[in-house]
Amino acid sequence: MSRRPYVRAVRRTWWLRQPRYVVYMIRELTSLFIGLYSAWLVIGLVRLAQGRTAWEAFLAATSSPPAVLFQLVCLAFAAYHSITWFAVTPKAMPLRLKDEPVSGKIIVGGHYAAWALVSLVVLIAAGV
Amino acid sequence: MARSNKPILWLPFAAGGLVAALVMPVLILITGLLVPLGVLHLPYDRMAAVAHNPIGKLMLFGILALPAWHAAHRLRMTAHDLGLGRGFAVKVACYGSAVVLIVAAAAALLAV
């Protein structure tokens, strides 16, 4: 390796040049909202551990208009994450069954089925 | 060949992406819409029972820790893509906040 490696300058706006780069950046941005909502859930868990009063205060906080607005934004990004994550699964984890490649439609469809099942189980567990 | 620490970063990243894809939307739907609308109430006793149960603890930990790690890893890569800093500071900011969340979740699950 050379002692002064050449580092090509990257313009911070490179991703605005092409629509497909912008879509890529939106996809990457979903992780920010996944992280923020994880933090909100951890706060909820900490409040649950603190007892009944703290938990009820968390439920009131999560129902406040700013929290609802924040979570609706998170929901949009989370759903976009799910859809795009499932869309690449045939490429990310191709399956073979009896030496035959499994069709991408089946892999993606399986993920959607799992998504529906998990959502249903969580809703039932939450008391729907 | 030098050993790489990449799998240690990668495995929870991929698992976190899948967990986030499968459970995050419905969880946000619950805490961000169904509870505020009064459709669901998430009573303390029911939620505390889940957090007391060993399997419940494990599931809650996975649901919280894996997506947090996924987000941290991906944000680090995105910061790199955007040419924001290089190296240590970004790593500390991303993985550090994930570690804080994961430790807080583990502590709450042990204390509950």
gemmi code that builds the backbone of each chain (N, CA, C; Angstrom):
import gemmi

chains = {
    "A": [
        ("MET", (0.849, -1.201, 0.000), (0.000, 0.000, 0.000), (0.881, 1.247, 0.000)),
        ("SER", (0.501, 2.207, -0.767), (1.303, 3.423, -0.838), (1.183, 4.205, 0.464)),
        ("ARG", (2.189, 5.031, 0.738), (2.178, 5.739, 2.003), (1.198, 6.901, 1.975)),
        ("ARG", (0.904, 7.372, 0.808), (-0.104, 8.436, 0.730), (-1.217, 7.962, -0.198)),
        ("PRO", (-2.107, 7.097, 0.333), (-3.155, 6.564, -0.538), (-4.038, 7.689, -1.079)),
        ("TYR", (-4.425, 7.519, -2.308), (-5.278, 8.523, -2.929), (-6.705, 8.329, -2.436)),
        ("VAL", (-7.256, 9.346, -1.834), (-8.647, 9.287, -1.387), (-9.456, 10.210, -2.289)),
        ("ARG", (-10.333, 9.584, -3.033), (-11.119, 10.369, -3.979), (-12.139, 11.211, -3.206)),
        ("ALA", (-12.250, 12.479, -3.538), (-13.206, 13.345, -2.857), (-14.623, 12.897, -3.201)),
        ("VAL", (-15.473, 12.837, -2.170), (-16.868, 12.472, -2.401), (-17.728, 13.690, -2.098)),
        ("ARG", (-18.513, 14.078, -3.064), (-19.424, 15.185, -2.810), (-20.605, 14.674, -2.002)),
        ("ARG", (-21.010, 15.442, -0.992), (-22.081, 14.948, -0.113), (-23.414, 14.841, -0.832)),
        ("THR", (-23.514, 15.455, -1.975), (-24.803, 15.448, -2.679), (-24.799, 14.474, -3.849)),
        ("TRP", (-23.816, 13.551, -3.889), (-23.709, 12.643, -5.033), (-25.001, 11.876, -5.293)),
        ("TRP", (-25.744, 11.605, -4.204), (-26.923, 10.746, -4.342), (-28.117, 11.491, -4.947)),
        ("LEU", (-27.985, 12.809, -5.119), (-29.081, 13.562, -5.736), (-29.011, 13.508, -7.263)),
        ("ARG", (-27.914, 12.949, -7.788), (-27.706, 12.997, -9.232), (-28.661, 12.115, -10.013)),
        ("GLN", (-29.054, 11.009, -9.415), (-29.881, 10.040, -10.157), (-31.030, 9.581, -9.287)),
        ("PRO", (-32.227, 9.449, -9.852), (-33.370, 9.009, -9.044), (-33.089, 7.710, -8.281)),
        ("ARG", (-32.356, 6.780, -8.929), (-32.146, 5.499, -8.238), (-31.251, 5.656, -7.011)),
        ("TYR", (-30.340, 6.655, -7.051), (-29.521, 6.923, -5.863), (-30.373, 7.522, -4.745)),
        ("VAL", (-31.344, 8.361, -5.147), (-32.219, 8.975, -4.144), (-33.042, 7.886, -3.456)),
        ("VAL", (-33.550, 6.942, -4.247), (-34.322, 5.827, -3.687), (-33.454, 5.025, -2.719)),
        ("TYR", (-32.193, 4.824, -3.112), (-31.246, 4.117, -2.238), (-31.088, 4.855, -0.906)),
        ("MET", (-30.957, 6.189, -0.992), (-30.761, 6.979, 0.227), (-31.999, 6.930, 1.124)),
        ("ILE", (-33.194, 6.965, 0.507), (-34.426, 6.862, 1.306), (-34.440, 5.517, 2.030)),
        ("ARG", (-34.028, 4.496, 1.310), (-33.964, 3.145, 1.871), (-33.011, 3.123, 3.075)),
        ("GLU", (-31.836, 3.777, 2.910), (-30.878, 3.821, 4.010), (-31.419, 4.636, 5.181)),
        ("LEU", (-32.181, 5.687, 4.852), (-32.734, 6.572, 5.883), (-33.738, 5.835, 6.769)),
        ("THR", (-34.355, 4.762, 6.250), (-35.314, 4.022, 7.081), (-34.648, 3.568, 8.377)),
        ("SER", (-33.323, 3.299, 8.326), (-32.650, 2.789, 9.523), (-32.663, 3.824, 10.649)),
        ("LEU", (-32.662, 5.123, 10.283), (-32.725, 6.156, 11.323), (-34.024, 6.011, 12.106)),
        ("PHE", (-35.126, 5.781, 11.380), (-36.427, 5.700, 12.048), (-36.597, 4.372, 12.784)),
        ("ILE", (-35.985, 3.316, 12.244), (-35.972, 2.040, 12.967), (-35.243, 2.238, 14.306)),
        ("GLY", (-34.118, 2.943, 14.252), (-33.345, 3.205, 15.471), (-34.111, 4.066, 16.457)),
        ("LEU", (-34.745, 5.138, 15.942), (-35.475, 6.037, 16.840), (-36.652, 5.320, 17.495)),
        ("TYR", (-37.366, 4.515, 16.711), (-38.504, 3.816, 17.297), (-38.032, 2.739, 18.288)),
        ("SER", (-36.901, 2.092, 18.000), (-36.336, 1.146, 18.975), (-36.086, 1.858, 20.298)),
        ("ALA", (-35.559, 3.083, 20.211), (-35.292, 3.849, 21.422), (-36.603, 4.116, 22.175)),
        ("TRP", (-37.660, 4.440, 21.431), (-38.970, 4.691, 22.056), (-39.469, 3.423, 22.767)),
        ("LEU", (-39.291, 2.269, 22.132), (-39.701, 0.998, 22.745), (-38.885, 0.699, 24.002)),
        ("VAL", (-37.573, 1.003, 23.951), (-36.738, 0.765, 25.131), (-37.215, 1.652, 26.279)),
        ("ILE", (-37.574, 2.916, 25.955), (-38.119, 3.804, 26.993), (-39.379, 3.168, 27.588)),
        ("GLY", (-40.243, 2.622, 26.736), (-41.458, 1.962, 27.209), (-41.142, 0.801, 28.141)),
        ("LEU", (-40.133, 0.021, 27.772), (-39.758, -1.136, 28.597), (-39.205, -0.693, 29.947)),
        ("VAL", (-38.382, 0.362, 29.909), (-37.832, 0.888, 31.169), (-38.973, 1.376, 32.060)),
        ("ARG", (-39.958, 2.057, 31.459), (-41.114, 2.552, 32.228), (-41.936, 1.392, 32.780)),
        ("LEU", (-42.049, 0.308, 31.999), (-42.772, -0.884, 32.465), (-42.083, -1.468, 33.687)),
        ("ALA", (-40.735, -1.519, 33.629), (-39.975, -2.083, 34.747), (-40.107, -1.227, 35.999)),
        ("GLN", (-40.415, 0.073, 35.802), (-40.506, 0.976, 36.956), (-41.841, 0.848, 37.694)),
        ("GLY", (-42.805, 0.166, 37.075), (-44.066, -0.059, 37.775), (-45.284, 0.516, 37.072)),
        ("ARG", (-46.430, 0.303, 37.713), (-47.726, 0.618, 37.101), (-47.868, 2.094, 36.720)),
        ("THR", (-47.520, 2.979, 37.652), (-47.706, 4.412, 37.407), (-46.859, 4.866, 36.223)),
        ("ALA", (-45.595, 4.407, 36.212), (-44.681, 4.791, 35.132), (-45.196, 4.257, 33.797)),
        ("TRP", (-45.710, 3.025, 33.780), (-46.230, 2.439, 32.536), (-47.414, 3.242, 32.021)),
        ("GLU", (-48.313, 3.635, 32.948), (-49.483, 4.399, 32.504), (-49.074, 5.773, 31.983)),
        ("ALA", (-48.027, 6.331, 32.581), (-47.509, 7.614, 32.081), (-46.944, 7.422, 30.664)),
        ("PHE", (-46.291, 6.266, 30.417), (-45.761, 5.999, 29.076), (-46.900, 5.868, 28.065)),
        ("LEU", (-47.982, 5.185, 28.457), (-49.124, 5.039, 27.533), (-49.705, 6.411, 27.189)),
        ("ALA", (-49.763, 7.302, 28.197), (-50.260, 8.657, 27.932), (-49.294, 9.375, 26.992)),
        ("ALA", (-47.979, 9.192, 27.219), (-46.982, 9.876, 26.384), (-47.049, 9.382, 24.944)),
        ("THR", (-47.235, 8.062, 24.759), (-47.240, 7.510, 23.410), (-48.516, 7.896, 22.666)),
        ("SER", (-49.525, 8.385, 23.414), (-50.787, 8.808, 22.798), (-50.830, 10.305, 22.528)),
        ("SER", (-49.798, 11.045, 22.960), (-49.810, 12.495, 22.758), (-49.625, 12.797, 21.271)),
        ("PRO", (-50.214, 13.907, 20.797), (-50.127, 14.209, 19.347), (-48.707, 14.208, 18.780)),
        ("PRO", (-47.701, 14.814, 19.443), (-46.347, 14.755, 18.838), (-45.843, 13.318, 18.706)),
        ("ALA", (-46.127, 12.478, 19.740), (-45.661, 11.091, 19.694), (-46.367, 10.324, 18.573)),
        ("VAL", (-47.661, 10.609, 18.383), (-48.406, 9.929, 17.318), (-47.837, 10.329, 15.956)),
        ("LEU", (-47.582, 11.621, 15.796), (-47.025, 12.111, 14.527), (-45.668, 11.450, 14.246)),
        ("PHE", (-44.809, 11.440, 15.274), (-43.490, 10.812, 15.150), (-43.633, 9.347, 14.751)),
        ("GLN", (-44.585, 8.650, 15.380), (-44.729, 7.216, 15.112), (-45.345, 6.957, 13.742)),
        ("LEU", (-46.203, 7.870, 13.267), (-46.748, 7.675, 11.917), (-45.633, 7.798, 10.873)),
        ("VAL", (-44.708, 8.737, 11.106), (-43.550, 8.851, 10.210), (-42.722, 7.572, 10.286)),
        ("CYS", (-42.492, 7.096, 11.510), (-41.744, 5.844, 11.693), (-42.451, 4.692, 10.986)),
        ("LEU", (-43.784, 4.665, 11.061), (-44.549, 3.576, 10.449), (-44.335, 3.558, 8.934)),
        ("ALA", (-44.365, 4.743, 8.327), (-44.159, 4.811, 6.878), (-42.776, 4.277, 6.512)),
        ("PHE", (-41.750, 4.711, 7.254), (-40.391, 4.253, 6.941), (-40.224, 2.772, 7.265)),
        ("ALA", (-40.852, 2.306, 8.355), (-40.720, 0.889, 8.736), (-41.374, 0.002, 7.681)),
        ("ALA", (-42.551, 0.428, 7.185), (-43.230, -0.371, 6.157), (-42.384, -0.397, 4.884)),
        ("TYR", (-41.770, 0.751, 4.561), (-40.897, 0.807, 3.381), (-39.691, -0.112, 3.564)),
        ("HIS", (-39.171, -0.140, 4.791), (-38.067, -1.059, 5.088), (-38.513, -2.504, 4.863)),
        ("SER", (-39.696, -2.861, 5.386), (-40.184, -4.241, 5.254), (-40.306, -4.614, 3.781)),
        ("ILE", (-40.961, -3.747, 3.011), (-41.234, -4.069, 1.605), (-39.935, -4.237, 0.830)),
        ("THR", (-38.995, -3.302, 1.046), (-37.739, -3.384, 0.288), (-36.871, -4.524, 0.795)),
        ("TRP", (-36.954, -4.807, 2.101), (-36.166, -5.922, 2.656), (-36.649, -7.240, 2.052)),
        ("PHE", (-37.977, -7.416, 2.010), (-38.515, -8.659, 1.441), (-38.193, -8.748, -0.051)),
        ("ALA", (-38.189, -7.602, -0.718), (-37.983, -7.609, -2.171), (-36.605, -8.149, -2.553)),
        ("VAL", (-35.595, -7.948, -1.684), (-34.250, -8.420, -2.050), (-33.947, -9.818, -1.519)),
        ("THR", (-34.881, -10.405, -0.756), (-34.568, -11.709, -0.157), (-34.176, -12.788, -1.177)),
        ("PRO", (-34.771, -12.848, -2.389), (-34.320, -13.905, -3.314), (-32.853, -13.746, -3.688)),
        ("LYS", (-32.364, -12.483, -3.692), (-30.952, -12.237, -4.015), (-30.079, -12.450, -2.795)),
        ("ALA", (-30.584, -11.993, -1.613), (-29.774, -12.036, -0.393), (-29.668, -13.453, 0.152)),
        ("MET", (-30.736, -14.223, 0.047), (-30.649, -15.611, 0.519), (-31.390, -16.552, -0.426)),
        ("PRO", (-30.757, -16.824, -1.563), (-31.378, -17.737, -2.520), (-31.471, -19.142, -1.922)),
        ("LEU", (-32.586, -19.795, -2.175), (-32.808, -21.140, -1.637), (-32.760, -22.163, -2.757)),
        ("ARG", (-32.278, -23.361, -2.410), (-32.331, -24.469, -3.365), (-33.051, -25.621, -2.684)),
        ("LEU", (-33.927, -26.250, -3.415), (-34.662, -27.392, -2.886), (-34.457, -28.540, -3.853)),
        ("LYS", (-33.870, -29.625, -3.368), (-33.564, -30.781, -4.230), (-32.805, -30.331, -5.482)),
        ("ASP", (-31.774, -29.508, -5.267), (-30.924, -29.026, -6.357), (-31.601, -28.050, -7.312)),
        ("GLU", (-32.869, -27.766, -7.082), (-33.551, -26.805, -7.956), (-33.640, -25.468, -7.218)),
        ("PRO", (-33.319, -24.342, -7.895), (-33.491, -23.054, -7.223), (-34.979, -22.773, -6.965)),
        ("VAL", (-35.269, -22.285, -5.750), (-36.654, -21.942, -5.423), (-36.969, -20.592, -6.057)),
        ("SER", (-38.139, -20.494, -6.672), (-38.530, -19.259, -7.360), (-38.536, -18.079, -6.393)),
        ("GLY", (-38.061, -16.925, -6.888), (-38.021, -15.717, -6.065), (-39.396, -15.340, -5.547)),
        ("LYS", (-40.421, -15.599, -6.367), (-41.789, -15.243, -5.942), (-42.182, -15.999, -4.676)),
        ("ILE", (-41.724, -17.260, -4.594), (-42.086, -18.071, -3.415), (-41.348, -17.545, -2.180)),
        ("ILE", (-40.069, -17.162, -2.369), (-39.299, -16.644, -1.232), (-39.920, -15.334, -0.731)),
        ("VAL", (-40.223, -14.431, -1.671), (-40.813, -13.152, -1.274), (-42.192, -13.388, -0.658)),
        ("GLY", (-42.980, -14.245, -1.310), (-44.325, -14.549, -0.801), (-44.272, -15.143, 0.599)),
        ("GLY", (-43.288, -16.002, 0.827), (-43.122, -16.587, 2.159), (-42.865, -15.524, 3.208)),
        ("HIS", (-42.060, -14.520, 2.837), (-41.789, -13.438, 3.787), (-43.038, -12.614, 4.072)),
        ("TYR", (-43.827, -12.357, 3.018), (-45.079, -11.608, 3.251), (-46.017, -12.406, 4.144)),
        ("ALA", (-46.069, -13.736, 3.925), (-46.930, -14.583, 4.758), (-46.451, -14.528, 6.211)),
        ("ALA", (-45.111, -14.598, 6.398), (-44.564, -14.522, 7.753), (-44.890, -13.168, 8.380)),
        ("TRP", (-44.817, -12.106, 7.564), (-45.118, -10.746, 8.046), (-46.558, -10.685, 8.560)),
        ("ALA", (-47.478, -11.231, 7.753), (-48.891, -11.223, 8.138), (-49.098, -12.035, 9.418)),
        ("LEU", (-48.464, -13.191, 9.492), (-48.637, -14.072, 10.654), (-48.094, -13.408, 11.920)),
        ("VAL", (-46.864, -12.868, 11.818), (-46.251, -12.210, 12.985), (-47.122, -11.046, 13.442)),
        ("SER", (-47.611, -10.246, 12.472), (-48.438, -9.088, 12.827), (-49.696, -9.548, 13.556)),
        ("LEU", (-50.305, -10.616, 13.050), (-51.532, -11.137, 13.659), (-51.268, -11.620, 15.082)),
        ("VAL", (-50.170, -12.382, 15.252), (-49.845, -12.924, 16.581), (-49.583, -11.778, 17.562)),
        ("VAL", (-48.856, -10.753, 17.109), (-48.560, -9.622, 18.004), (-49.853, -8.891, 18.372)),
        ("LEU", (-50.746, -8.712, 17.399), (-52.015, -8.023, 17.678), (-52.841, -8.823, 18.687)),
        ("ILE", (-52.873, -10.149, 18.520), (-53.636, -10.983, 19.460), (-52.998, -10.923, 20.848)),
        ("ALA", (-51.645, -10.998, 20.878), (-50.945, -10.925, 22.165), (-51.203, -9.589, 22.845)),
        ("ALA", (-51.384, -8.522, 22.038), (-51.607, -7.191, 22.606), (-53.059, -7.011, 23.040)),
        ("GLY", (-53.910, -7.988, 22.689), (-55.276, -7.955, 23.198), (-56.336, -7.472, 22.230)),
        ("VAL", (-56.100, -7.638, 20.929), (-57.140, -7.247, 19.952), (-58.336, -8.188, 20.080)),
    ],
    "B": [
        ("MET", (-4.568, -16.048, 6.401), (-5.482, -14.924, 6.179), (-5.908, -14.311, 7.515)),
        ("ALA", (-5.911, -13.016, 7.550), (-6.293, -12.340, 8.795), (-7.764, -12.614, 9.091)),
        ("ARG", (-8.017, -12.818, 10.372), (-9.411, -13.026, 10.759), (-10.154, -11.703, 10.683)),
        ("SER", (-11.391, -11.789, 10.224), (-12.193, -10.582, 10.098), (-13.205, -10.546, 11.235)),
        ("ASN", (-13.473, -9.355, 11.756), (-14.523, -9.257, 12.772), (-15.870, -8.939, 12.117)),
        ("LYS", (-15.891, -8.980, 10.774), (-17.122, -8.579, 10.090), (-18.328, -9.459, 10.421)),
        ("PRO", (-18.159, -10.811, 10.499), (-19.359, -11.609, 10.796), (-20.042, -11.211, 12.089)),
        ("ILE", (-19.237, -10.756, 13.080), (-19.826, -10.377, 14.370), (-20.729, -9.164, 14.179)),
        ("LEU", (-20.347, -8.283, 13.272), (-21.178, -7.119, 12.988), (-22.335, -7.501, 12.072)),
        ("TRP", (-22.055, -8.439, 11.167), (-22.998, -8.730, 10.098), (-24.185, -9.567, 10.537)),
        ("LEU", (-23.917, -10.628, 11.332), (-25.013, -11.536, 11.678), (-26.151, -10.816, 12.395)),
        ("PRO", (-25.841, -10.067, 13.499), (-26.951, -9.352, 14.141), (-27.545, -8.285, 13.222)),
        ("PHE", (-26.740, -7.774, 12.290), (-27.272, -6.777, 11.348), (-28.369, -7.393, 10.480)),
        ("ALA", (-28.069, -8.557, 9.905), (-29.050, -9.207, 9.033), (-30.262, -9.669, 9.833)),
        ("ALA", (-29.997, -10.250, 11.029), (-31.109, -10.690, 11.873), (-31.966, -9.489, 12.265)),
        ("GLY", (-31.302, -8.381, 12.583), (-32.030, -7.170, 12.980), (-32.877, -6.618, 11.852)),
        ("GLY", (-32.370, -6.704, 10.627), (-33.141, -6.231, 9.474), (-34.402, -7.049, 9.296)),
        ("LEU", (-34.283, -8.352, 9.489), (-35.444, -9.226, 9.342), (-36.444, -9.008, 10.477)),
        ("VAL", (-35.931, -8.943, 11.722), (-36.823, -8.719, 12.869), (-37.542, -7.384, 12.704)),
        ("ALA", (-36.784, -6.358, 12.309), (-37.393, -5.034, 12.125), (-38.472, -5.107, 11.046)),
        ("ALA", (-38.190, -5.824, 9.953), (-39.153, -5.907, 8.860), (-40.423, -6.631, 9.299)),
        ("LEU", (-40.263, -7.656, 10.127), (-41.427, -8.468, 10.505), (-42.252, -7.837, 11.624)),
        ("VAL", (-41.609, -7.255, 12.662), (-42.394, -6.822, 13.830), (-42.554, -5.318, 14.010)),
        ("MET", (-41.644, -4.513, 13.429), (-41.725, -3.078, 13.719), (-43.040, -2.441, 13.257)),
        ("PRO", (-43.489, -2.722, 12.003), (-44.714, -2.033, 11.579), (-45.903, -2.292, 12.509)),
        ("VAL", (-46.084, -3.544, 12.938), (-47.252, -3.824, 13.782), (-47.078, -3.198, 15.169)),
        ("LEU", (-45.843, -3.159, 15.679), (-45.618, -2.528, 16.985), (-45.913, -1.031, 16.911)),
        ("ILE", (-45.478, -0.385, 15.805), (-45.739, 1.053, 15.669), (-47.243, 1.286, 15.522)),
        ("LEU", (-47.885, 0.384, 14.780), (-49.341, 0.487, 14.625), (-50.020, 0.464, 15.998)),
        ("ILE", (-49.510, -0.395, 16.894), (-50.117, -0.532, 18.226), (-49.839, 0.709, 19.072)),
        ("THR", (-48.532, 1.050, 19.245), (-48.216, 2.146, 20.182), (-48.505, 3.526, 19.590)),
        ("GLY", (-48.537, 3.606, 18.245), (-48.699, 4.918, 17.635), (-50.102, 5.208, 17.140)),
        ("LEU", (-50.947, 4.162, 17.058), (-52.274, 4.390, 16.491), (-53.379, 3.709, 17.311)),
        ("LEU", (-53.233, 2.399, 17.574), (-54.325, 1.676, 18.236), (-54.465, 2.075, 19.705)),
        ("VAL", (-53.332, 2.325, 20.395), (-53.416, 2.793, 21.782), (-53.946, 4.237, 21.833)),
        ("PRO", (-53.379, 5.162, 21.049), (-53.922, 6.530, 21.072), (-55.410, 6.582, 20.712)),
        ("LEU", (-55.880, 5.702, 19.810), (-57.286, 5.716, 19.413), (-58.181, 5.013, 20.438)),
        ("GLY", (-57.549, 4.359, 21.431), (-58.327, 3.669, 22.455), (-58.807, 2.294, 22.038)),
        ("VAL", (-58.307, 1.786, 20.907), (-58.694, 0.441, 20.460), (-58.027, -0.610, 21.346)),
        ("LEU", (-56.756, -0.351, 21.695), (-56.006, -1.255, 22.577), (-55.631, -0.497, 23.842)),
        ("HIS", (-55.531, -1.239, 24.951), (-55.248, -0.572, 26.226), (-53.922, -0.991, 26.846)),
        ("LEU", (-53.339, -2.104, 26.408), (-52.070, -2.607, 26.951), (-52.033, -2.500, 28.473)),
        ("PRO", (-52.937, -3.200, 29.184), (-52.966, -3.081, 30.649), (-51.648, -3.516, 31.278)),
        ("TYR", (-51.298, -2.831, 32.383), (-50.014, -3.071, 33.047), (-49.820, -4.537, 33.393)),
        ("ASP", (-50.856, -5.170, 33.962), (-50.687, -6.555, 34.429), (-50.324, -7.488, 33.279)),
        ("ARG", (-50.979, -7.286, 32.149), (-50.718, -8.135, 30.988), (-49.293, -7.931, 30.465)),
        ("MET", (-48.890, -6.666, 30.365), (-47.551, -6.357, 29.837), (-46.461, -6.817, 30.815)),
        ("ALA", (-46.705, -6.616, 32.099), (-45.727, -7.036, 33.098), (-45.592, -8.558, 33.083)),
        ("ALA", (-46.704, -9.272, 32.837), (-46.655, -10.738, 32.786), (-45.760, -11.189, 31.637)),
        ("VAL", (-45.860, -10.501, 30.485), (-44.993, -10.838, 29.343), (-43.533, -10.616, 29.720)),
        ("ALA", (-43.250, -9.486, 30.377), (-41.870, -9.149, 30.719), (-41.325, -10.037, 31.841)),
        ("HIS", (-42.231, -10.666, 32.636), (-41.784, -11.575, 33.691), (-41.434, -12.953, 33.150)),
        ("ASN", (-42.125, -13.341, 32.106), (-41.954, -14.671, 31.521), (-40.584, -14.786, 30.838)),
        ("PRO", (-39.816, -15.843, 31.112), (-38.474, -15.948, 30.504), (-38.508, -15.903, 28.970)),
        ("ILE", (-39.483, -16.588, 28.353), (-39.564, -16.548, 26.886), (-39.939, -15.141, 26.434)),
        ("GLY", (-40.839, -14.506, 27.183), (-41.222, -13.125, 26.877), (-40.025, -12.191, 26.952)),
        ("LYS", (-39.206, -12.383, 27.994), (-37.985, -11.561, 28.147), (-37.073, -11.719, 26.926)),
        ("LEU", (-36.883, -12.981, 26.534), (-35.980, -13.257, 25.414), (-36.507, -12.614, 24.128)),
        ("MET", (-37.826, -12.750, 23.912), (-38.411, -12.175, 22.695), (-38.312, -10.653, 22.714)),
        ("LEU", (-38.637, -10.053, 23.863), (-38.554, -8.591, 23.959), (-37.126, -8.124, 23.711)),
        ("PHE", (-36.163, -8.873, 24.279), (-34.766, -8.479, 24.088), (-34.391, -8.538, 22.609)),
        ("GLY", (-34.797, -9.612, 21.935), (-34.503, -9.739, 20.502), (-35.157, -8.637, 19.688)),
        ("ILE", (-36.423, -8.335, 20.041), (-37.167, -7.318, 19.289), (-36.543, -5.939, 19.469)),
        ("LEU", (-35.946, -5.693, 20.657), (-35.363, -4.375, 20.905), (-33.914, -4.289, 20.460)),
        ("ALA", (-33.127, -5.325, 20.795), (-31.681, -5.223, 20.591), (-31.296, -5.385, 19.119)),
        ("LEU", (-31.902, -6.359, 18.430), (-31.457, -6.629, 17.054), (-31.728, -5.460, 16.103)),
        ("PRO", (-32.965, -4.894, 16.084), (-33.160, -3.742, 15.197), (-32.297, -2.544, 15.580)),
        ("ALA", (-32.039, -2.362, 16.891), (-31.181, -1.241, 17.311), (-29.779, -1.420, 16.715)),
        ("TRP", (-29.278, -2.647, 16.753), (-27.949, -2.917, 16.184), (-27.967, -2.736, 14.672)),
        ("HIS", (-29.032, -3.230, 14.057), (-29.193, -3.088, 12.607), (-29.127, -1.613, 12.211)),
        ("ALA", (-29.895, -0.797, 12.932), (-29.949, 0.630, 12.617), (-28.574, 1.270, 12.794)),
        ("ALA", (-27.869, 0.892, 13.870), (-26.563, 1.493, 14.142), (-25.581, 1.179, 13.012)),
        ("HIS", (-25.555, -0.085, 12.614), (-24.621, -0.508, 11.577), (-24.924, 0.204, 10.262)),
        ("ARG", (-26.205, 0.283, 9.953), (-26.590, 0.885, 8.693), (-26.360, 2.391, 8.682)),
        ("LEU", (-26.612, 3.033, 9.832), (-26.376, 4.479, 9.913), (-24.895, 4.783, 9.746)),
        ("ARG", (-24.063, 3.895, 10.280), (-22.612, 4.089, 10.123), (-22.238, 4.038, 8.648)),
        ("MET", (-22.800, 3.041, 7.947), (-22.500, 2.909, 6.519), (-23.028, 4.121, 5.743)),
        ("THR", (-24.218, 4.595, 6.137), (-24.802, 5.743, 5.440), (-23.980, 6.996, 5.697)),
        ("ALA", (-23.498, 7.150, 6.934), (-22.645, 8.292, 7.252), (-21.406, 8.262, 6.359)),
        ("HIS", (-20.890, 7.065, 6.154), (-19.730, 6.920, 5.273), (-20.099, 7.310, 3.838)),
        ("ASP", (-21.270, 6.830, 3.386), (-21.748, 7.162, 2.035), (-21.861, 8.669, 1.841)),
        ("LEU", (-22.252, 9.354, 2.917), (-22.466, 10.791, 2.820), (-21.172, 11.568, 3.055)),
        ("GLY", (-20.084, 10.845, 3.294), (-18.805, 11.508, 3.523), (-18.740, 12.249, 4.844)),
        ("LEU", (-19.575, 11.802, 5.831), (-19.574, 12.447, 7.147), (-18.531, 11.765, 8.016)),
        ("GLY", (-17.436, 12.441, 8.255), (-16.404, 11.895, 9.118), (-15.895, 10.572, 8.592)),
        ("ARG", (-14.782, 10.115, 9.136), (-14.362, 8.769, 8.774), (-13.797, 8.142, 10.029)),
        ("GLY", (-14.264, 6.943, 10.295), (-13.624, 6.195, 11.361), (-14.272, 6.301, 12.715)),
        ("PHE", (-13.448, 6.605, 13.694), (-13.761, 6.281, 15.074), (-14.982, 7.020, 15.626)),
        ("ALA", (-15.072, 8.324, 15.354), (-16.153, 9.114, 15.947), (-17.519, 8.586, 15.503)),
        ("VAL", (-17.635, 8.268, 14.211), (-18.908, 7.774, 13.695), (-19.231, 6.413, 14.304)),
        ("LYS", (-18.203, 5.567, 14.431), (-18.418, 4.247, 15.040), (-18.930, 4.391, 16.467)),
        ("VAL", (-18.270, 5.280, 17.237), (-18.669, 5.461, 18.633), (-20.106, 5.972, 18.704)),
        ("ALA", (-20.442, 6.944, 17.839), (-21.786, 7.524, 17.876), (-22.832, 6.464, 17.537)),
        ("CYS", (-22.572, 5.676, 16.490), (-23.580, 4.701, 16.036), (-23.653, 3.503, 16.971)),
        ("TYR", (-22.544, 2.776, 17.089), (-22.582, 1.571, 17.932), (-22.784, 1.942, 19.398)),
        ("GLY", (-22.232, 3.087, 19.800), (-22.379, 3.511, 21.195), (-23.834, 3.703, 21.567)),
        ("SER", (-24.611, 4.391, 20.692), (-26.017, 4.597, 21.061), (-26.772, 3.273, 21.047)),
        ("ALA", (-26.405, 2.363, 20.124), (-27.058, 1.052, 20.125), (-26.740, 0.298, 21.407)),
        ("VAL", (-25.474, 0.355, 21.841), (-25.090, -0.356, 23.068), (-25.849, 0.215, 24.270)),
        ("VAL", (-25.996, 1.554, 24.316), (-26.748, 2.165, 25.421), (-28.178, 1.609, 25.440)),
        ("LEU", (-28.816, 1.547, 24.267), (-30.188, 1.033, 24.195), (-30.252, -0.428, 24.629)),
        ("ILE", (-29.290, -1.222, 24.137), (-29.313, -2.663, 24.418), (-29.094, -2.905, 25.916)),
        ("VAL", (-28.154, -2.159, 26.527), (-27.893, -2.321, 27.959), (-29.110, -1.871, 28.764)),
        ("ALA", (-29.737, -0.757, 28.356), (-30.923, -0.275, 29.073), (-32.047, -1.305, 28.989)),
        ("ALA", (-32.219, -1.921, 27.814), (-33.267, -2.931, 27.648), (-32.968, -4.140, 28.517)),
        ("ALA", (-31.702, -4.600, 28.516), (-31.336, -5.767, 29.317), (-31.534, -5.478, 30.803)),
        ("ALA", (-31.124, -4.277, 31.240), (-31.269, -3.923, 32.652), (-32.746, -3.894, 33.040)),
        ("ALA", (-33.593, -3.316, 32.178), (-35.027, -3.241, 32.484), (-35.629, -4.642, 32.541)),
        ("LEU", (-35.207, -5.521, 31.630), (-35.759, -6.879, 31.615), (-35.319, -7.669, 32.840)),
        ("LEU", (-34.111, -7.397, 33.332), (-33.645, -8.095, 34.531), (-34.326, -7.534, 35.780)),
        ("ALA", (-34.646, -6.242, 35.740), (-35.208, -5.589, 36.936), (-36.706, -5.843, 37.069)),
        ("VAL", (-37.378, -6.093, 35.975), (-38.854, -6.123, 35.994), (-39.373, -7.307, 36.820)),
    ],
}
model = gemmi.Model(1)
for chain_id, residues in chains.items():
    chain = gemmi.Chain(chain_id)
    for i, (resn, *xyz) in enumerate(residues, 1):
        res = gemmi.Residue()
        res.name, res.seqid = resn, gemmi.SeqId(i, " ")
        for name, pos in zip(("N", "CA", "C"), xyz):
            atom = gemmi.Atom()
            atom.name, atom.element = name, gemmi.Element(name[0])
            atom.pos, atom.b_iso = gemmi.Position(*pos), 0.0
            res.add_atom(atom)
        chain.add_residue(res)
    model.add_chain(chain)
structure = gemmi.Structure()
structure.add_model(model)
structure.setup_entities()
